[in-house]
Amino acid sequence: MLYQWEVGHAEPADVPAGYWMLERAGRPVPPAVRAMADELALGTIRRVAEIDPLIADSAEHWRLVRMAVIDRSILRLAVFELQGPDKVPPSVVIDEALELARTFSTDDAIRFVNGVLDAVWRRLEAGSGTPTVPAG
């Protein structure tokens, strides 16, 4: 959905409907999974103005516009989850992001995503005053 939003310049409100229209017949997605996916995508889009500076500050020598769209989307989603109220353990968020990078991007992207998310997590934790030992 995030890829479709950015590449297709879709309006945020139209993203879920456009995405689910592409769903394959015979492989329905349970409503709870759809709702969670919609919430993650739309929440990320709503907070992209907060998320992008965190990524940019943590991605040394990389501007957001130079990153591959899929890598940028994975990073945005993961940062949204790291900031989220659901309290998903950061190591789980990072592992899931790395799995997305393994599936949809390159070997170099896996290392890049891991490094950026590790740096973002450290920044977020430092801001809360909680010492951490990052996973990933």
VMD Tcl script that builds the backbone (N, CA, C; Angstrom):
set m [mol new atoms 408]
animate dup $m
set s [atomselect $m all]
$s set {name element resname resid chain x y z} {
  {N N MET 1 A 0.820 -1.185 0.000}
  {CA C MET 1 A 0.000 0.000 0.000}
  {C C MET 1 A 0.866 1.252 0.000}
  {N N LEU 2 A 1.946 1.215 0.777}
  {CA C LEU 2 A 2.828 2.382 0.822}
  {C C LEU 2 A 3.501 2.617 -0.524}
  {N N TYR 3 A 3.882 1.543 -1.173}
  {CA C TYR 3 A 4.480 1.648 -2.502}
  {C C TYR 3 A 3.474 2.256 -3.468}
  {N N GLN 4 A 2.252 1.760 -3.440}
  {CA C GLN 4 A 1.198 2.262 -4.316}
  {C C GLN 4 A 0.941 3.741 -4.037}
  {N N TRP 5 A 0.945 4.128 -2.784}
  {CA C TRP 5 A 0.727 5.526 -2.406}
  {C C TRP 5 A 1.813 6.423 -2.988}
  {N N GLU 6 A 3.063 5.991 -2.839}
  {CA C GLU 6 A 4.156 6.844 -3.280}
  {C C GLU 6 A 4.338 6.828 -4.798}
  {N N VAL 7 A 4.376 5.659 -5.390}
  {CA C VAL 7 A 4.635 5.563 -6.823}
  {C C VAL 7 A 3.424 6.005 -7.643}
  {N N GLY 8 A 2.245 5.618 -7.207}
  {CA C GLY 8 A 1.035 5.954 -7.949}
  {C C GLY 8 A 0.451 7.301 -7.590}
  {N N HIS 9 A 1.072 7.974 -6.604}
  {CA C HIS 9 A 0.578 9.281 -6.155}
  {C C HIS 9 A -0.899 9.212 -5.783}
  {N N ALA 10 A -1.275 8.095 -5.164}
  {CA C ALA 10 A -2.666 7.900 -4.766}
  {C C ALA 10 A -2.982 8.734 -3.534}
  {N N GLU 11 A -4.213 9.158 -3.434}
  {CA C GLU 11 A -4.678 9.847 -2.228}
  {C C GLU 11 A -4.695 8.831 -1.088}
  {N N PRO 12 A -4.259 9.233 0.110}
  {CA C PRO 12 A -4.222 8.274 1.223}
  {C C PRO 12 A -5.544 7.538 1.444}
  {N N ALA 13 A -6.647 8.246 1.355}
  {CA C ALA 13 A -7.946 7.599 1.588}
  {C C ALA 13 A -8.267 6.541 0.543}
  {N N ASP 14 A -7.665 6.644 -0.632}
  {CA C ASP 14 A -7.942 5.699 -1.716}
  {C C ASP 14 A -7.014 4.486 -1.715}
  {N N VAL 15 A -5.961 4.548 -0.932}
  {CA C VAL 15 A -4.936 3.496 -0.971}
  {C C VAL 15 A -5.488 2.116 -0.607}
  {N N PRO 16 A -6.174 1.953 0.523}
  {CA C PRO 16 A -6.645 0.596 0.860}
  {C C PRO 16 A -7.575 0.001 -0.194}
  {N N ALA 17 A -8.537 0.769 -0.649}
  {CA C ALA 17 A -9.478 0.232 -1.639}
  {C C ALA 17 A -8.752 -0.179 -2.913}
  {N N GLY 18 A -7.820 0.637 -3.355}
  {CA C GLY 18 A -7.059 0.306 -4.556}
  {C C GLY 18 A -6.210 -0.934 -4.365}
  {N N TYR 19 A -5.633 -1.067 -3.192}
  {CA C TYR 19 A -4.796 -2.226 -2.911}
  {C C TYR 19 A -5.638 -3.503 -2.853}
  {N N TRP 20 A -6.715 -3.476 -2.094}
  {CA C TRP 20 A -7.511 -4.696 -1.913}
  {C C TRP 20 A -8.247 -5.081 -3.184}
  {N N MET 21 A -8.435 -4.145 -4.093}
  {CA C MET 21 A -9.050 -4.475 -5.372}
  {C C MET 21 A -8.141 -5.433 -6.147}
  {N N LEU 22 A -6.846 -5.363 -5.868}
  {CA C LEU 22 A -5.883 -6.225 -6.546}
  {C C LEU 22 A -5.782 -7.616 -5.921}
  {N N GLU 23 A -6.494 -7.816 -4.806}
  {CA C GLU 23 A -6.467 -9.109 -4.121}
  {C C GLU 23 A -6.887 -10.231 -5.069}
  {N N ARG 24 A -6.160 -11.336 -4.985}
  {CA C ARG 24 A -6.455 -12.464 -5.875}
  {C C ARG 24 A -7.730 -13.192 -5.466}
  {N N ALA 25 A -8.517 -13.527 -6.437}
  {CA C ALA 25 A -9.722 -14.314 -6.179}
  {C C ALA 25 A -9.313 -15.669 -5.632}
  {N N GLY 26 A -10.073 -16.153 -4.688}
  {CA C GLY 26 A -9.778 -17.457 -4.107}
  {C C GLY 26 A -8.780 -17.400 -2.964}
  {N N ARG 27 A -8.224 -16.244 -2.698}
  {CA C ARG 27 A -7.277 -16.088 -1.593}
  {C C ARG 27 A -7.717 -14.915 -0.723}
  {N N PRO 28 A -8.904 -15.017 -0.140}
  {CA C PRO 28 A -9.398 -13.896 0.646}
  {C C PRO 28 A -8.522 -13.647 1.886}
  {N N VAL 29 A -8.455 -12.389 2.259}
  {CA C VAL 29 A -7.700 -11.989 3.439}
  {C C VAL 29 A -8.705 -11.777 4.563}
  {N N PRO 30 A -8.458 -12.365 5.723}
  {CA C PRO 30 A -9.393 -12.188 6.841}
  {C C PRO 30 A -9.586 -10.704 7.177}
  {N N PRO 31 A -10.787 -10.317 7.562}
  {CA C PRO 31 A -11.073 -8.910 7.862}
  {C C PRO 31 A -10.126 -8.299 8.902}
  {N N ALA 32 A -9.749 -9.057 9.910}
  {CA C ALA 32 A -8.849 -8.519 10.942}
  {C C ALA 32 A -7.474 -8.200 10.352}
  {N N VAL 33 A -7.007 -9.023 9.427}
  {CA C VAL 33 A -5.711 -8.787 8.786}
  {C C VAL 33 A -5.803 -7.557 7.889}
  {N N ARG 34 A -6.904 -7.454 7.158}
  {CA C ARG 34 A -7.112 -6.280 6.303}
  {C C ARG 34 A -7.140 -5.007 7.134}
  {N N ALA 35 A -7.856 -5.044 8.246}
  {CA C ALA 35 A -7.973 -3.863 9.102}
  {C C ALA 35 A -6.607 -3.460 9.659}
  {N N MET 36 A -5.824 -4.439 10.070}
  {CA C MET 36 A -4.492 -4.141 10.599}
  {C C MET 36 A -3.594 -3.557 9.510}
  {N N ALA 37 A -3.627 -4.141 8.322}
  {CA C ALA 37 A -2.817 -3.640 7.209}
  {C C ALA 37 A -3.222 -2.216 6.846}
  {N N ASP 38 A -4.520 -1.962 6.799}
  {CA C ASP 38 A -5.006 -0.614 6.506}
  {C C ASP 38 A -4.516 0.373 7.560}
  {N N GLU 39 A -4.628 -0.013 8.818}
  {CA C GLU 39 A -4.216 0.854 9.928}
  {C C GLU 39 A -2.714 1.164 9.857}
  {N N LEU 40 A -1.911 0.155 9.574}
  {CA C LEU 40 A -0.467 0.375 9.471}
  {C C LEU 40 A -0.118 1.292 8.301}
  {N N ALA 41 A -0.714 1.046 7.156}
  {CA C ALA 41 A -0.407 1.861 5.976}
  {C C ALA 41 A -0.881 3.304 6.160}
  {N N LEU 42 A -2.125 3.472 6.570}
  {CA C LEU 42 A -2.659 4.826 6.712}
  {C C LEU 42 A -1.999 5.573 7.864}
  {N N GLY 43 A -1.675 4.876 8.941}
  {CA C GLY 43 A -0.955 5.508 10.046}
  {C C GLY 43 A 0.420 5.974 9.619}
  {N N THR 44 A 1.095 5.157 8.831}
  {CA C THR 44 A 2.414 5.536 8.317}
  {C C THR 44 A 2.298 6.758 7.421}
  {N N ILE 45 A 1.326 6.765 6.537}
  {CA C ILE 45 A 1.133 7.895 5.628}
  {C C ILE 45 A 0.824 9.166 6.425}
  {N N ARG 46 A -0.044 9.059 7.422}
  {CA C ARG 46 A -0.404 10.232 8.224}
  {C C ARG 46 A 0.801 10.823 8.944}
  {N N ARG 47 A 1.737 9.978 9.335}
  {CA C ARG 47 A 2.871 10.444 10.140}
  {C C ARG 47 A 4.175 10.521 9.358}
  {N N VAL 48 A 4.103 10.468 8.037}
  {CA C VAL 48 A 5.319 10.467 7.225}
  {C C VAL 48 A 6.159 11.724 7.462}
  {N N ALA 49 A 5.531 12.852 7.760}
  {CA C ALA 49 A 6.276 14.085 8.016}
  {C C ALA 49 A 7.109 13.989 9.292}
  {N N GLU 50 A 6.705 13.164 10.237}
  {CA C GLU 50 A 7.484 12.925 11.467}
  {C C GLU 50 A 8.508 11.808 11.254}
  {N N ILE 51 A 8.135 10.833 10.462}
  {CA C ILE 51 A 8.956 9.640 10.258}
  {C C ILE 51 A 10.169 9.933 9.377}
  {N N ASP 52 A 9.965 10.651 8.292}
  {CA C ASP 52 A 11.052 10.881 7.342}
  {C C ASP 52 A 12.277 11.563 7.951}
  {N N PRO 53 A 12.119 12.573 8.806}
  {CA C PRO 53 A 13.322 13.159 9.414}
  {C C PRO 53 A 14.100 12.173 10.284}
  {N N LEU 54 A 13.404 11.284 10.968}
  {CA C LEU 54 A 14.093 10.258 11.762}
  {C C LEU 54 A 14.917 9.345 10.871}
  {N N ILE 55 A 14.342 8.961 9.751}
  {CA C ILE 55 A 15.067 8.106 8.807}
  {C C ILE 55 A 16.253 8.872 8.221}
  {N N ALA 56 A 16.000 10.091 7.779}
  {CA C ALA 56 A 17.062 10.895 7.158}
  {C C ALA 56 A 18.218 11.129 8.129}
  {N N ASP 57 A 17.913 11.407 9.386}
  {CA C ASP 57 A 18.961 11.635 10.383}
  {C C ASP 57 A 19.728 10.367 10.722}
  {N N SER 58 A 19.115 9.218 10.482}
  {CA C SER 58 A 19.732 7.935 10.846}
  {C C SER 58 A 20.407 7.242 9.661}
  {N N ALA 59 A 20.150 7.719 8.464}
  {CA C ALA 59 A 20.723 7.118 7.255}
  {C C ALA 59 A 21.887 7.988 6.797}
  {N N GLU 60 A 23.035 7.740 7.363}
  {CA C GLU 60 A 24.203 8.557 7.045}
  {C C GLU 60 A 24.533 8.490 5.559}
  {N N HIS 61 A 24.745 9.655 4.997}
  {CA C HIS 61 A 25.151 9.800 3.600}
  {C C HIS 61 A 24.081 9.361 2.604}
  {N N TRP 62 A 22.828 9.273 3.052}
  {CA C TRP 62 A 21.736 8.903 2.148}
  {C C TRP 62 A 20.603 9.904 2.306}
  {N N ARG 63 A 20.154 10.438 1.193}
  {CA C ARG 63 A 18.951 11.264 1.196}
  {C C ARG 63 A 17.765 10.351 0.904}
  {N N LEU 64 A 16.633 10.673 1.481}
  {CA C LEU 64 A 15.434 9.849 1.269}
  {C C LEU 64 A 15.108 9.668 -0.202}
  {N N VAL 65 A 15.232 10.713 -0.974}
  {CA C VAL 65 A 14.849 10.622 -2.390}
  {C C VAL 65 A 15.769 9.700 -3.175}
  {N N ARG 66 A 16.957 9.406 -2.661}
  {CA C ARG 66 A 17.886 8.512 -3.360}
  {C C ARG 66 A 17.681 7.049 -2.969}
  {N N MET 67 A 16.912 6.803 -1.939}
  {CA C MET 67 A 16.657 5.423 -1.511}
  {C C MET 67 A 15.667 4.775 -2.471}
  {N N ALA 68 A 15.795 3.472 -2.637}
  {CA C ALA 68 A 14.812 2.729 -3.423}
  {C C ALA 68 A 13.442 2.882 -2.750}
  {N N VAL 69 A 12.412 3.015 -3.548}
  {CA C VAL 69 A 11.067 3.233 -3.014}
  {C C VAL 69 A 10.677 2.119 -2.044}
  {N N ILE 70 A 10.973 0.884 -2.382}
  {CA C ILE 70 A 10.581 -0.219 -1.508}
  {C C ILE 70 A 11.334 -0.151 -0.178}
  {N N ASP 71 A 12.603 0.205 -0.213}
  {CA C ASP 71 A 13.378 0.321 1.028}
  {C C ASP 71 A 12.841 1.465 1.885}
  {N N ARG 72 A 12.539 2.573 1.255}
  {CA C ARG 72 A 11.974 3.721 1.971}
  {C C ARG 72 A 10.626 3.347 2.591}
  {N N SER 73 A 9.821 2.599 1.863}
  {CA C SER 73 A 8.514 2.171 2.383}
  {C C SER 73 A 8.680 1.247 3.585}
  {N N ILE 74 A 9.610 0.310 3.484}
  {CA C ILE 74 A 9.868 -0.616 4.595}
  {C C ILE 74 A 10.330 0.171 5.818}
  {N N LEU 75 A 11.238 1.105 5.623}
  {CA C LEU 75 A 11.735 1.918 6.732}
  {C C LEU 75 A 10.613 2.735 7.362}
  {N N ARG 76 A 9.798 3.359 6.545}
  {CA C ARG 76 A 8.699 4.166 7.078}
  {C C ARG 76 A 7.746 3.329 7.919}
  {N N LEU 77 A 7.365 2.183 7.399}
  {CA C LEU 77 A 6.459 1.306 8.131}
  {C C LEU 77 A 7.064 0.884 9.463}
  {N N ALA 78 A 8.311 0.485 9.446}
  {CA C ALA 78 A 8.967 0.034 10.674}
  {C C ALA 78 A 9.100 1.168 11.685}
  {N N VAL 79 A 9.444 2.353 11.233}
  {CA C VAL 79 A 9.558 3.486 12.159}
  {C C VAL 79 A 8.194 3.817 12.750}
  {N N PHE 80 A 7.152 3.752 11.930}
  {CA C PHE 80 A 5.801 3.956 12.455}
  {C C PHE 80 A 5.510 2.958 13.572}
  {N N GLU 81 A 5.854 1.698 13.339}
  {CA C GLU 81 A 5.610 0.677 14.360}
  {C C GLU 81 A 6.476 0.897 15.596}
  {N N LEU 82 A 7.715 1.330 15.410}
  {CA C LEU 82 A 8.587 1.595 16.556}
  {C C LEU 82 A 8.039 2.725 17.418}
  {N N GLN 83 A 7.341 3.661 16.810}
  {CA C GLN 83 A 6.777 4.788 17.539}
  {C C GLN 83 A 5.366 4.498 18.047}
  {N N GLY 84 A 4.809 3.385 17.623}
  {CA C GLY 84 A 3.405 3.113 17.888}
  {C C GLY 84 A 3.073 2.775 19.317}
  {N N PRO 85 A 1.794 2.912 19.642}
  {CA C PRO 85 A 1.323 2.621 20.994}
  {C C PRO 85 A 1.125 1.126 21.263}
  {N N ASP 86 A 1.245 0.292 20.218}
  {CA C ASP 86 A 0.962 -1.130 20.377}
  {C C ASP 86 A 2.044 -1.883 21.131}
  {N N LYS 87 A 3.173 -1.245 21.352}
  {CA C LYS 87 A 4.270 -1.838 22.112}
  {C C LYS 87 A 4.765 -3.152 21.525}
  {N N VAL 88 A 4.842 -3.189 20.206}
  {CA C VAL 88 A 5.476 -4.331 19.554}
  {C C VAL 88 A 6.961 -4.235 19.895}
  {N N PRO 89 A 7.566 -5.292 20.382}
  {CA C PRO 89 A 8.983 -5.216 20.737}
  {C C PRO 89 A 9.819 -4.759 19.543}
  {N N PRO 90 A 10.728 -3.807 19.763}
  {CA C PRO 90 A 11.545 -3.293 18.663}
  {C C PRO 90 A 12.274 -4.393 17.892}
  {N N SER 91 A 12.735 -5.420 18.583}
  {CA C SER 91 A 13.439 -6.492 17.876}
  {C C SER 91 A 12.508 -7.196 16.894}
  {N N VAL 92 A 11.230 -7.300 17.223}
  {CA C VAL 92 A 10.251 -7.923 16.328}
  {C C VAL 92 A 9.997 -7.011 15.124}
  {N N VAL 93 A 9.845 -5.721 15.375}
  {CA C VAL 93 A 9.628 -4.761 14.285}
  {C C VAL 93 A 10.800 -4.820 13.306}
  {N N ILE 94 A 12.015 -4.800 13.841}
  {CA C ILE 94 A 13.205 -4.821 12.987}
  {C C ILE 94 A 13.296 -6.136 12.228}
  {N N ASP 95 A 13.045 -7.245 12.901}
  {CA C ASP 95 A 13.078 -8.549 12.218}
  {C C ASP 95 A 12.057 -8.610 11.079}
  {N N GLU 96 A 10.866 -8.085 11.314}
  {CA C GLU 96 A 9.841 -8.082 10.272}
  {C C GLU 96 A 10.268 -7.205 9.093}
  {N N ALA 97 A 10.877 -6.060 9.395}
  {CA C ALA 97 A 11.360 -5.180 8.327}
  {C C ALA 97 A 12.451 -5.866 7.510}
  {N N LEU 98 A 13.330 -6.578 8.187}
  {CA C LEU 98 A 14.394 -7.295 7.482}
  {C C LEU 98 A 13.821 -8.400 6.606}
  {N N GLU 99 A 12.781 -9.049 7.074}
  {CA C GLU 99 A 12.134 -10.089 6.260}
  {C C GLU 99 A 11.493 -9.473 5.010}
  {N N LEU 100 A 10.890 -8.299 5.159}
  {CA C LEU 100 A 10.341 -7.603 3.986}
  {C C LEU 100 A 11.452 -7.251 3.007}
  {N N ALA 101 A 12.583 -6.772 3.530}
  {CA C ALA 101 A 13.713 -6.434 2.661}
  {C C ALA 101 A 14.245 -7.688 1.961}
  {N N ARG 102 A 14.314 -8.813 2.684}
  {CA C ARG 102 A 14.765 -10.074 2.068}
  {C C ARG 102 A 13.839 -10.491 0.933}
  {N N THR 103 A 12.561 -10.278 1.137}
  {CA C THR 103 A 11.558 -10.720 0.165}
  {C C THR 103 A 11.452 -9.784 -1.038}
  {N N PHE 104 A 11.528 -8.476 -0.804}
  {CA C PHE 104 A 11.210 -7.517 -1.853}
  {C C PHE 104 A 12.370 -6.649 -2.323}
  {N N SER 105 A 13.542 -6.768 -1.693}
  {CA C SER 105 A 14.634 -5.894 -2.084}
  {C C SER 105 A 15.914 -6.696 -2.296}
  {N N THR 106 A 17.049 -6.112 -2.003}
  {CA C THR 106 A 18.340 -6.735 -2.291}
  {C C THR 106 A 19.095 -7.077 -1.012}
  {N N ASP 107 A 20.169 -7.846 -1.148}
  {CA C ASP 107 A 21.004 -8.164 0.014}
  {C C ASP 107 A 21.579 -6.902 0.640}
  {N N ASP 108 A 21.991 -5.952 -0.182}
  {CA C ASP 108 A 22.503 -4.690 0.345}
  {C C ASP 108 A 21.427 -3.951 1.131}
  {N N ALA 109 A 20.195 -4.041 0.675}
  {CA C ALA 109 A 19.092 -3.366 1.357}
  {C C ALA 109 A 18.869 -3.942 2.745}
  {N N ILE 110 A 19.070 -5.229 2.905}
  {CA C ILE 110 A 18.882 -5.852 4.213}
  {C C ILE 110 A 19.818 -5.205 5.235}
  {N N ARG 111 A 21.076 -5.071 4.879}
  {CA C ARG 111 A 22.045 -4.439 5.786}
  {C C ARG 111 A 21.707 -2.968 6.014}
  {N N PHE 112 A 21.306 -2.295 4.948}
  {CA C PHE 112 A 20.956 -0.878 5.038}
  {C C PHE 112 A 19.758 -0.676 5.967}
  {N N VAL 113 A 18.695 -1.422 5.750}
  {CA C VAL 113 A 17.485 -1.313 6.581}
  {C C VAL 113 A 17.823 -1.617 8.036}
  {N N ASN 114 A 18.611 -2.652 8.264}
  {CA C ASN 114 A 18.994 -3.011 9.624}
  {C C ASN 114 A 19.746 -1.859 10.293}
  {N N GLY 115 A 20.720 -1.291 9.597}
  {CA C GLY 115 A 21.513 -0.205 10.165}
  {C C GLY 115 A 20.691 1.034 10.463}
  {N N VAL 116 A 19.821 1.408 9.527}
  {CA C VAL 116 A 18.993 2.599 9.730}
  {C C VAL 116 A 18.009 2.378 10.882}
  {N N LEU 117 A 17.363 1.228 10.915}
  {CA C LEU 117 A 16.394 0.982 11.985}
  {C C LEU 117 A 17.068 0.883 13.350}
  {N N ASP 118 A 18.254 0.308 13.387}
  {CA C ASP 118 A 19.002 0.258 14.638}
  {C C ASP 118 A 19.279 1.684 15.125}
  {N N ALA 119 A 19.697 2.563 14.218}
  {CA C ALA 119 A 19.982 3.952 14.583}
  {C C ALA 119 A 18.711 4.688 15.008}
  {N N VAL 120 A 17.606 4.470 14.299}
  {CA C VAL 120 A 16.340 5.101 14.677}
  {C C VAL 120 A 15.928 4.631 16.060}
  {N N TRP 121 A 16.015 3.335 16.304}
  {CA C TRP 121 A 15.620 2.794 17.599}
  {C C TRP 121 A 16.451 3.420 18.714}
  {N N ARG 122 A 17.748 3.538 18.500}
  {CA C ARG 122 A 18.613 4.172 19.497}
  {C C ARG 122 A 18.184 5.616 19.754}
  {N N ARG 123 A 17.868 6.352 18.693}
  {CA C ARG 123 A 17.410 7.740 18.842}
  {C C ARG 123 A 16.109 7.804 19.633}
  {N N LEU 124 A 15.172 6.944 19.294}
  {CA C LEU 124 A 13.885 6.943 19.989}
  {C C LEU 124 A 14.054 6.590 21.457}
  {N N GLU 125 A 14.857 5.601 21.740}
  {CA C GLU 125 A 15.083 5.194 23.125}
  {C C GLU 125 A 15.844 6.264 23.900}
  {N N ALA 126 A 16.799 6.912 23.267}
  {CA C ALA 126 A 17.547 7.982 23.937}
  {C C ALA 126 A 16.611 9.132 24.290}
  {N N GLY 127 A 15.649 9.371 23.419}
  {CA C GLY 127 A 14.673 10.433 23.680}
  {C C GLY 127 A 13.773 10.128 24.854}
  {N N SER 128 A 13.571 8.845 25.138}
  {CA C SER 128 A 12.719 8.468 26.263}
  {C C SER 128 A 13.524 8.284 27.539}
  {N N GLY 129 A 14.851 8.361 27.413}
  {CA C GLY 129 A 15.685 8.220 28.589}
  {C C GLY 129 A 15.902 6.785 29.023}
  {N N THR 130 A 15.461 5.838 28.233}
  {CA C THR 130 A 15.605 4.424 28.582}
  {C C THR 130 A 16.835 3.849 27.913}
  {N N PRO 131 A 17.812 3.319 28.675}
  {CA C PRO 131 A 18.969 2.709 28.017}
  {C C PRO 131 A 18.541 1.430 27.308}
  {N N THR 132 A 19.182 1.181 26.169}
  {CA C THR 132 A 18.816 0.006 25.378}
  {C C THR 132 A 20.031 -0.715 24.860}
  {N N VAL 133 A 19.807 -1.951 24.494}
  {CA C VAL 133 A 20.776 -2.723 23.748}
  {C C VAL 133 A 20.030 -3.218 22.528}
  {N N PRO 134 A 20.249 -2.603 21.359}
  {CA C PRO 134 A 19.464 -2.955 20.174}
  {C C PRO 134 A 19.658 -4.387 19.726}
  {N N ALA 135 A 18.588 -4.934 19.145}
  {CA C ALA 135 A 18.655 -6.265 18.543}
  {C C ALA 135 A 18.740 -6.092 17.036}
  {N N GLY 136 A 19.108 -7.142 16.364}
  {CA C GLY 136 A 19.079 -7.099 14.910}
  {C C GLY 136 A 20.431 -6.992 14.390}
}
mol reanalyze $m
mol bondsrecalc $m
mol representation Tube
mol addrep $m
